[in-house]
């Protein structure tokens, strides 16, 4: 038991003792109410309001538990007639398997339980497309449905009975049993990442459907979690994550975990559960009363991330609602192909509007990969290409730093001479800069220009689907889209307090330290042997170096690789330029 738990028990014990001993001494006992004849009579509680219940109607012919499968170039979907739910949605990669004839490497998008789960967890597992006759917390109906399959569709049907409280002619309570036929029909399009579903309810008596549970006719659930599986109790936020995205009439809404506890009541076009690389996006023509986004605790040993559509009740004898589910990769080109549905909005927004730079950089990165067949090498070559494009600016920056070092003695003289007159000191320093043709900010410009590229590469390397599982060096950097770890803490992340924030570390990494070393070498060469008396300027590069180290430590290893190679190329460039600069000075001195 840890110290905080022990302290909590101690505090609770103290509060209990103080309350038990001293509160009766402070508060007087309430006076006993005078008894009357009526007060001795037993209290009668009014009968609780009887809520309507729904049960599957008795079967005239036996139904056995069975499965049905729909197959397309994109999916292999397995349904169970127990609840008429999807127990497996295998997502194919058409680029690798155009005919979808091999399922060994397919991605499982139904994450109901892990294979090592207990029998109880497996028996109580939730599955997508379950119906709840009531609100979202009502247990899902898991009755056996009649199965009909053909013409690329699978239909499940079952009659349900609802005992509706009523009164007879004498005003006595009675129950009227009303029957409703429920049908769920699923279909696939061969070349689309869409699962289409119709939910049909029809009153057998040709009267209004009696289902009305506090304004809800039924609830359709996408639960408990979308795939693929993640190794821990919840996604680590680096290799994978889960979030909710809703395209509402008022704009795009994004919710992390846990989402807000209240239902989403605004009108919306679609709602999505999105991971780092995959998403489930649901849209419907049904009159949805409330959209529930939840990660509440349920009987699953992992994070629960689910959507529930509470369908509004209405007076009708037949109602058919259409649902469409995009289940597929978060690839920009794939999502943008569904232009009429605006699925592209599920992609995260770009930082400072730099997404267009990421889109531009994607093309040379993929082209270089085609040449070398290794995304790590492609990132190195892309870094070299960017360095060559920025060479004119970095050269001017180096020349500016060299001039600054040359005039540092004169600057020091001005600071000493006019230390009591700051205005005159600034004027003399500005005049010196003008005479020598120096811009004080000239050395910072290339660093500032690289920041947009850094932010764009972060977005590219974090979301580019092709980098998922891209190996650079086997055994060290097996996936460029996630942080690199020599050793990942088995007990979970460790939080280190810093000056104004906290730093979460998931394990021991090598690449960020290599990056730090190359940055240190670059800074040392840049500063040279200059004796700048302004300590703020002197230590600023080291402060920036530490800041970048902590920022990039948990970033995708591809991004850290880019920054490391960029540092190495900067060192090489400065050494070469310094060599030619010194050589030029010697030649000028000799003449």
TORDOVO-308010 format. One line per field, with one value per residue (C-alpha): residue number from 1; residue in three letters; x, y, z. Coordinates in steps of 0.5 Angstrom, whole numbers, always signed. Each point is the difference from the previous one (the first is absolute). Example, Ala and Ser with C-alpha at 12.3 -4.5 7.8 and 13.67 -1.06 7.14 Angstrom:
BEGIN
k: c(1	2)
r: c(Ala	Ser)
u: c(+25	+2)
v: c(-9	+7)
w: c(+16	-2)
//
This chain:
BEGIN
k: c(1	2	3	4	5	6	7	8	9	10	11	12	13	14	15	16	17	18	19	20	21	22	23	24	25	26	27	28	29	30	31	32	33	34	35	36	37	38	39	40	41	42	43	44	45	46	47	48	49	50	51	52	53	54	55	56	57	58	59	60	61	62	63	64	65	66	67	68	69	70	71	72	73	74	75	76	77	78	79	80	81	82	83	84	85	86	87	88	89	90	91	92	93	94	95	96	97	98	99	100	101	102	103	104	105	106	107	108	109	110	111	112	113	114	115	116	117	118	119	120	121	122	123	124	125	126	127	128	129	130	131	132	133	134	135	136	137	138	139	140	141	142	143	144	145	146	147	148	149	150	151	152	153	154	155	156	157	158	159	160	161	162	163	164	165	166	167	168	169	170	171	172	173	174	175	176	177	178	179	180	181	182	183	184	185	186	187	188	189	190	191	192	193	194	195	196	197	198	199	200	201	202	203	204	205	206	207	208	209	210	211	212	213	214	215	216	217	218	219	220	221	222	223	224	225	226	227	228	229	230	231	232	233	234	235	236	237	238	239	240	241	242	243	244	245	246	247	248	249	250	251	252	253	254	255	256	257	258	259	260	261	262	263	264	265	266	267	268	269	270	271	272	273	274	275	276	277	278	279	280	281	282	283	284	285	286	287	288	289	290	291	292	293	294	295	296	297	298	299	300	301	302	303	304	305	306	307	308	309	310	311	312	313	314	315	316	317	318	319	320	321	322	323	324	325	326	327	328	329	330	331	332	333	334	335	336	337	338	339	340	341	342	343	344	345	346	347	348	349	350	351	352	353	354	355	356	357	358	359	360	361	362	363	364	365	366	367	368	369	370	371	372	373	374	375	376	377	378	379	380	381	382	383	384	385	386	387	388	389	390	391	392	393	394	395	396	397	398	399	400	401	402	403	404	405	406	407	408	409	410	411	412	413	414	415	416	417	418	419	420	421	422	423	424	425	426	427	428	429	430	431	432	433	434	435	436	437	438	439	440	441	442	443	444	445	446	447	448	449	450	451	452	453	454	455	456	457	458	459	460	461	462	463	464	465	466	467	468	469	470	471	472	473	474	475	476	477	478	479	480	481	482	483	484	485	486	487	488	489	490	491	492	493	494	495	496	497	498	499	500	501	502	503	504	505	506	507	508	509	510	511	512	513	514	515	516	517	518	519	520	521	522	523	524	525	526	527	528	529	530	531	532	533	534	535	536	537	538	539	540	541	542	543	544	545	546	547	548	549	550	551	552	553	554	555	556	557	558	559	560	561	562	563	564	565	566	567	568	569	570	571	572	573	574	575	576	577	578	579	580	581	582	583	584	585	586	587	588	589	590	591)
r: c(Unk	Unk	Unk	Unk	Unk	Unk	Unk	Unk	Unk	Unk	Unk	Unk	Unk	Unk	Unk	Unk	Unk	Unk	Unk	Unk	Unk	Unk	Unk	Unk	Unk	Unk	Unk	Unk	Unk	Unk	Unk	Unk	Unk	Unk	Unk	Unk	Unk	Unk	Unk	Unk	Unk	Unk	Unk	Unk	Unk	Unk	Unk	Unk	Unk	Unk	Unk	Unk	Unk	Unk	Unk	Unk	Unk	Unk	Unk	Unk	Unk	Unk	Unk	Unk	Unk	Unk	Unk	Unk	Unk	Unk	Unk	Unk	Unk	Unk	Unk	Unk	Unk	Unk	Unk	Unk	Unk	Unk	Unk	Unk	Unk	Unk	Unk	Unk	Unk	Unk	Unk	Unk	Unk	Unk	Unk	Unk	Unk	Unk	Unk	Unk	Unk	Unk	Unk	Unk	Unk	Unk	Unk	Unk	Unk	Unk	Unk	Unk	Unk	Unk	Unk	Unk	Unk	Unk	Unk	Unk	Unk	Unk	Unk	Unk	Unk	Unk	Unk	Unk	Unk	Unk	Unk	Unk	Unk	Unk	Unk	Unk	Unk	Unk	Unk	Unk	Unk	Unk	Unk	Unk	Unk	Unk	Unk	Unk	Unk	Unk	Unk	Unk	Unk	Unk	Unk	Unk	Unk	Unk	Unk	Unk	Unk	Unk	Unk	Unk	Unk	Unk	Unk	Unk	Unk	Unk	Unk	Unk	Unk	Unk	Unk	Unk	Unk	Unk	Unk	Unk	Unk	Unk	Unk	Unk	Unk	Unk	Unk	Unk	Unk	Unk	Unk	Unk	Unk	Unk	Unk	Unk	Unk	Unk	Unk	Unk	Unk	Unk	Unk	Unk	Unk	Unk	Unk	Unk	Unk	Unk	Unk	Unk	Unk	Unk	Unk	Unk	Unk	Unk	Unk	Unk	Unk	Unk	Unk	Unk	Unk	Unk	Unk	Unk	Unk	Unk	Unk	Unk	Unk	Unk	Unk	Unk	Unk	Unk	Unk	Unk	Unk	Unk	Unk	Unk	Unk	Unk	Unk	Unk	Unk	Unk	Unk	Unk	Unk	Unk	Unk	Unk	Unk	Unk	Unk	Unk	Unk	Unk	Unk	Unk	Unk	Unk	Unk	Unk	Unk	Unk	Unk	Unk	Unk	Unk	Unk	Unk	Unk	Unk	Unk	Unk	Unk	Unk	Unk	Unk	Unk	Unk	Unk	Unk	Unk	Unk	Unk	Unk	Unk	Unk	Unk	Unk	Unk	Unk	Unk	Unk	Unk	Unk	Unk	Unk	Unk	Unk	Unk	Unk	Unk	Unk	Unk	Unk	Unk	Unk	Unk	Unk	Unk	Unk	Unk	Unk	Unk	Unk	Unk	Unk	Unk	Unk	Unk	Unk	Unk	Unk	Unk	Unk	Unk	Unk	Unk	Unk	Unk	Unk	Unk	Unk	Unk	Unk	Unk	Unk	Unk	Unk	Unk	Unk	Unk	Unk	Unk	Unk	Unk	Unk	Unk	Unk	Unk	Unk	Unk	Unk	Unk	Unk	Unk	Unk	Unk	Unk	Unk	Unk	Unk	Unk	Unk	Unk	Unk	Unk	Unk	Unk	Unk	Unk	Unk	Unk	Unk	Unk	Unk	Unk	Unk	Unk	Unk	Unk	Unk	Unk	Unk	Unk	Unk	Unk	Unk	Unk	Unk	Unk	Unk	Unk	Unk	Unk	Unk	Unk	Unk	Unk	Unk	Unk	Unk	Unk	Unk	Unk	Unk	Unk	Unk	Unk	Unk	Unk	Unk	Unk	Unk	Unk	Unk	Unk	Unk	Unk	Unk	Unk	Unk	Unk	Unk	Unk	Unk	Unk	Unk	Unk	Unk	Unk	Unk	Unk	Unk	Unk	Unk	Unk	Unk	Unk	Unk	Unk	Unk	Unk	Unk	Unk	Unk	Unk	Unk	Unk	Unk	Unk	Unk	Unk	Unk	Unk	Unk	Unk	Unk	Unk	Unk	Unk	Unk	Unk	Unk	Unk	Unk	Unk	Unk	Unk	Unk	Unk	Unk	Unk	Unk	Unk	Unk	Unk	Unk	Unk	Unk	Unk	Unk	Unk	Unk	Unk	Unk	Unk	Unk	Unk	Unk	Unk	Unk	Unk	Unk	Unk	Unk	Unk	Unk	Unk	Unk	Unk	Unk	Unk	Unk	Unk	Unk	Unk	Unk	Unk	Unk	Unk	Unk	Unk	Unk	Unk	Unk	Unk	Unk	Unk	Unk	Unk	Unk	Unk	Unk	Unk	Unk	Unk	Unk	Unk	Unk	Unk	Unk	Unk	Unk	Unk	Unk	Unk	Unk	Unk	Unk	Unk	Unk	Unk	Unk	Unk	Unk	Unk	Unk	Unk	Unk	Unk	Unk	Unk	Unk	Unk	Unk	Unk	Unk	Unk	Unk	Unk	Unk	Unk	Unk	Unk	Unk	Unk	Unk	Unk	Unk	Unk	Unk	Unk	Unk	Unk	Unk	Unk	Unk	Unk	Unk	Unk	Unk	Unk	Unk)
u: c(+0	+3	+1	-6	-5	+3	-1	-7	-2	+3	-4	-7	+1	+2	-7	-4	+3	-2	-6	-2	+2	-1	-6	-5	+3	-1	-6	-7	-4	-6	-7	-4	-6	-7	-3	-7	-5	+2	+7	+0	-3	+4	+3	-3	+5	-4	+2	+6	-2	+0	+5	-1	+4	+2	+2	+1	-7	+0	+3	-5	+6	+7	+6	+7	+6	+3	+5	-1	+6	+0	+6	+3	+6	+1	-3	-2	-5	-3	-7	-3	-7	+0	-2	+2	+6	+7	+5	+6	+1	+7	+2	+4	+6	-2	+6	+4	-6	-5	-5	+0	+2	+5	-3	+7	+2	-6	-2	-5	-5	-4	+3	-5	+5	+7	+2	+2	-6	-4	-6	-5	+3	-1	-7	-2	+4	-3	+0	-1	-7	-4	-7	-2	-8	+1	+6	+7	+1	-5	+3	+0	-5	+4	-6	+1	-2	-3	+5	-1	+6	+0	+2	+6	-4	-2	-6	-2	-7	-4	-6	+0	-6	-1	-5	-3	-3	-8	-7	-6	-7	+0	+6	+4	+7	+2	+5	-1	+5	+2	+5	+5	+5	+7	+4	+8	+2	+8	+3	+7	+2	+6	+5	-2	+2	-8	-4	-7	-6	-7	-4	-8	-5	-7	-6	-4	-7	+1	+0	+5	+7	-1	+8	+0	+6	+0	+0	+4	-2	+6	+8	+5	+7	+7	+3	+5	+6	+2	+6	+6	+2	+5	+5	-2	-7	+0	+3	+7	-1	+6	-1	-7	-6	-8	-4	-7	-1	-7	-2	-5	-4	+4	+6	+5	+1	+5	+0	+6	-1	-4	-5	-5	-5	-6	-3	+1	-7	+2	-1	+5	+2	+5	+3	+7	+4	+7	+7	+6	+0	-7	-7	-8	-4	-8	-5	-8	-6	-4	-2	+5	-2	+6	+7	+4	+8	+3	+6	-4	+3	-3	+1	+6	+8	+1	-2	-7	-2	-7	-5	-7	-6	-6	-6	-6	-7	-5	-7	+0	-1	+6	+7	+6	+6	+7	+7	+6	+7	+7	+4	+7	+7	+1	+3	-1	-1	-5	-4	+0	-3	-6	-1	-8	+1	+6	+4	+6	-2	+2	+7	+3	+1	+7	+4	+0	-3	+7	-4	+2	+7	-1	-4	+6	+5	-4	+2	+7	+0	-4	+4	+7	-3	-1	+7	+3	-6	+2	-4	+6	+5	-6	+0	+7	+0	-6	+4	+6	-5	-3	+7	+3	-7	+2	+7	+0	-3	+4	+6	-2	-1	+7	+3	-4	+2	+7	+0	-3	+5	+5	-3	-1	+6	-3	-7	+4	+3	-6	-4	+6	+0	-7	-3	-3	-3	-4	-3	+7	+2	-6	+2	+7	-1	-5	+5	+5	-5	-1	+7	+2	-6	-3	-7	+0	-6	+4	+2	-7	-4	+2	-2	-7	-1	+1	-5	-6	+3	+1	-7	-2	+4	-3	-7	+3	+4	-6	-6	+3	-3	+6	+5	-5	+5	+6	+6	+7	+5	-3	+1	+1	-5	-6	-5	+1	-7	+1	+6	+6	+1	+6	-4	-7	-2	-4	-4	-2	+2	+4	-2	+6	-1	+3	+0	-7	-3	+1	+4	-3	+5	-2	+7	+7	+2	+7	-2	-2	+7	+3	-4	+2	+7	+0	-3	+5	+5	-3	-1	+7	+3	-5	+2	+8	+4	-4	+0	-7	-1	-8	-1	-7	+2	+5	-4	-6	+2	+1	-7	-3	+4	-3	-7	+1	+2	-6	-5	+3	+1	-7	-1	+1	+7	-1	+0	+5	+4	-1	+2	+7	+2	-2	+5	+6	-1	+0	+7	+3	-2	+2	+7	+1	-2	+4	+6	-1	-1	+7	+3	-2	+2	+7	+0	-2	+5	+6	-2)
v: c(+0	+7	+6	+4	-6	-1	+8	+0	-6	+4	+7	-4	-4	+7	+3	-6	+0	+8	-1	-5	+3	+7	+1	-3	+5	+6	-1	-1	-6	+2	+0	-6	+2	-1	-7	+0	-5	+0	+0	-7	-2	-4	+5	-2	+1	+1	-5	+1	+2	-6	+1	-4	-6	-3	-7	-5	-3	-8	-3	-5	-3	-1	+4	-2	+5	+1	+5	+3	+3	+6	+1	+5	+3	+4	-4	-7	+1	-5	+0	-4	-1	+1	+7	+1	+3	+0	-4	+1	+6	-2	+6	-2	+4	+1	+2	-7	-4	+3	-7	+0	-8	+0	+2	-1	+7	+3	+5	-2	+6	-3	+0	-3	-4	-2	-8	-1	+3	-4	-4	+5	+6	-4	-2	+8	+3	+6	+0	+5	+1	-3	+3	+2	+1	+6	+5	-2	-3	-5	-7	-1	-5	-7	-4	-5	+3	-3	+0	+1	+1	+2	+5	+3	+1	-3	+1	-2	+0	-1	+2	+3	+1	+6	-1	+7	+2	+2	+1	-4	+2	+0	+4	-6	-2	-4	-1	+0	-4	+3	-3	+4	-4	+3	-1	+2	-1	+1	+1	+2	+3	-3	+5	+5	+0	+0	-5	+2	-2	+1	+0	-2	+0	-2	-1	-6	+3	+6	+5	+4	-3	+0	+1	+6	+0	+7	+3	-6	-5	-4	+1	-2	-1	-1	-3	-1	+2	+0	-4	-1	-3	+5	-4	+4	+2	+6	+3	+3	+6	-1	-6	+0	+4	+1	+6	+2	+5	+2	+5	+4	+5	+5	-3	-5	-2	-4	-4	-4	-5	+0	+4	+5	-4	+4	-3	+4	+3	+4	-2	-4	-3	-5	-2	-4	-4	+1	-3	+2	-4	-3	+3	-2	+6	-1	+4	-1	+3	-2	+5	-1	+3	+0	-2	-4	+0	-4	-3	-2	-6	-7	-7	+0	+1	+6	+7	+0	+5	-1	+4	-1	+3	+1	+0	+4	-3	+2	-2	-5	-7	-1	+3	-1	+3	+0	+0	+1	-2	+2	-5	+1	+3	+8	+1	+7	-3	-5	+5	+5	-5	+1	+7	+0	-3	+5	-6	+4	+4	-6	+2	+4	+8	+2	+4	+7	-2	-3	-6	+2	-1	-7	-1	+2	-3	-7	-1	+1	-5	-5	+1	-1	-6	-3	+0	-2	-5	+3	+6	+1	+1	+4	+5	+1	+1	+5	+4	+0	+3	+5	+2	+2	+4	+4	+0	+8	+2	-4	+2	+7	-2	-2	+6	+4	-4	+0	+8	+0	-3	+4	+7	-3	+3	+7	-1	-2	+7	+3	-3	+2	+7	+1	-4	+6	+2	-5	+4	+2	-7	-2	+5	-1	-8	+2	+4	-5	-6	+5	+1	-7	-2	-5	-2	-2	-5	-2	-7	-1	+0	-7	-3	+4	-2	-8	+1	-1	-5	-4	+1	-2	-6	-2	+0	-4	-5	-1	-1	-3	-6	-3	+1	-5	-5	+2	-3	+4	-4	-7	-1	+7	+5	-5	+5	+7	+3	-1	+1	-4	-4	-4	-2	+2	+0	-6	+3	+6	+7	+4	+7	+5	+7	+6	+7	+2	-7	-7	-5	-6	-6	-7	-3	+1	+3	+0	+5	+6	+0	-1	+6	+4	-2	+3	+6	+2	-1	+4	+6	-1	+1	+6	+4	-2	+4	+6	+3	+3	+4	+0	-7	+0	-1	-4	-5	+0	-5	-5	+2	-1	-7	-3	+3	-4	-6	-1	+2	-5	-6	-3	+2	-5	-2	+2	+7	-1	-3	+6	+5	-4	-1	+8	+1	-4	+3	+7	-2	-2	+6	+4	-3	+0	+8	+1	-3	+4	+6	-1	-2	+7	+4	-3	+1	+8	+0	-2	+5)
w: c(+0	-2	+5	-4	+1	+8	+1	-3	+5	+6	-2	-1	+6	+4	-3	+2	+7	+0	-3	+5	+6	+0	-5	+5	+5	-4	-3	+4	-1	-4	+4	-1	-4	+4	-2	-2	-2	-7	+1	+3	-6	-5	-6	-7	-6	-6	-5	-5	-7	-4	-6	-6	-2	-6	-1	-6	-2	+0	-6	-4	-3	+3	-1	+1	+1	-6	-4	-7	-4	-5	-5	-4	-3	+7	+5	+3	+5	+5	+3	+5	+1	+7	+1	-8	+1	-3	+4	-5	-6	-3	-4	-6	-4	-7	-2	+2	-1	-5	+0	+7	+0	+6	+7	+4	+0	+0	+6	+5	+1	+6	+6	+5	+5	+0	-2	+7	+3	+5	-2	+4	-4	-7	+2	+2	-6	-4	-7	-6	-2	+6	+1	+7	+2	+4	+1	-1	+7	-1	-1	-8	-2	-2	-2	-6	-7	-6	-5	-8	-5	-7	-5	+4	+6	+6	+4	+7	+3	+7	+2	+7	+5	+5	+6	+0	+6	-1	+4	-2	+0	+8	+1	+2	-2	-6	-5	-8	-4	-6	-5	-4	-6	+0	-6	+0	-8	-1	-7	-3	-6	-3	-1	+6	+7	+2	+4	-1	+5	+0	+6	-1	+5	-2	+5	-2	+2	-5	+6	+3	+2	+8	+1	+4	+5	+3	-7	-3	-5	+0	+1	-5	+3	-3	+6	+4	-5	-7	-2	-1	+7	+4	+5	+7	+3	-4	-6	+2	-4	-4	-4	+0	+3	+0	+0	-3	-5	-2	-6	+2	-3	+4	-2	+1	+8	+3	+6	+4	+5	+4	-4	+4	+4	-3	-7	-6	-2	-6	-7	-4	-6	+3	+6	+0	+5	-3	+2	-3	-7	+0	+1	+1	-3	+1	-3	-1	-2	+7	+4	+6	+6	+4	-3	+6	+0	+6	+3	+6	+4	-3	+1	-5	+2	-4	-2	-2	-6	-2	-4	+1	-4	+4	-5	+1	+1	-5	-1	-6	-2	-4	+0	-4	+2	-4	+3	-4	+3	-3	+3	-2	+0	+1	-6	-3	-7	+2	+4	-5	-5	+4	-1	+0	+7	+2	+4	-1	+6	+4	-1	+6	-2	-2	+5	-2	-7	-2	-3	-7	+1	+3	-6	-5	+4	+0	-8	+0	+7	-4	-6	+3	+4	-7	-2	+7	+3	+7	+3	+5	-6	-4	+6	+0	-7	+1	+5	-5	-5	+5	+2	-7	-1	+6	-1	-3	+6	+5	-3	+1	+7	+1	-3	+5	+6	-3	+0	+7	+3	-4	+3	+7	+3	-3	+3	+7	+0	-2	+6	+5	-3	+1	+5	+4	-6	-4	-5	-2	+0	-4	-5	-1	-1	-5	-4	+1	-3	-6	-1	+0	-4	+5	+2	+7	-2	-6	+4	+3	-7	-3	+7	+0	-7	+2	+5	-5	-4	+7	+2	-7	+1	+6	-3	-6	+5	+5	-5	-7	+0	-4	+6	+4	+2	-5	+3	-1	+4	+2	+8	+1	-4	-2	-1	-2	+2	+7	+5	+0	+7	+2	+6	+1	+8	+1	+6	-5	-1	+5	+2	+1	+3	-4	+2	-3	-2	+0	-5	-1	-2	-3	+0	-2	-7	-3	-6	+4	+3	-6	-3	+7	-2	-7	+2	+6	-5	-5	+5	+3	-8	-1	+7	-2	+5	+1	+6	+0	+7	-1	+4	-2	-8	+2	+4	-5	-5	+6	+3	-7	-1	+7	-3	-6	+3	+5	-6	-4	+5	-1	-7	-6	-1	-8	+3	+5	-6	-5	+6	+1	-7	-1	+6	-3	-7	+4	+3	-6	-4	+6	+0	-8	+0	+6	-4	-6	+4	+4	-6	-4	+6	+0	-7	+1	+6	-5	-5)
//
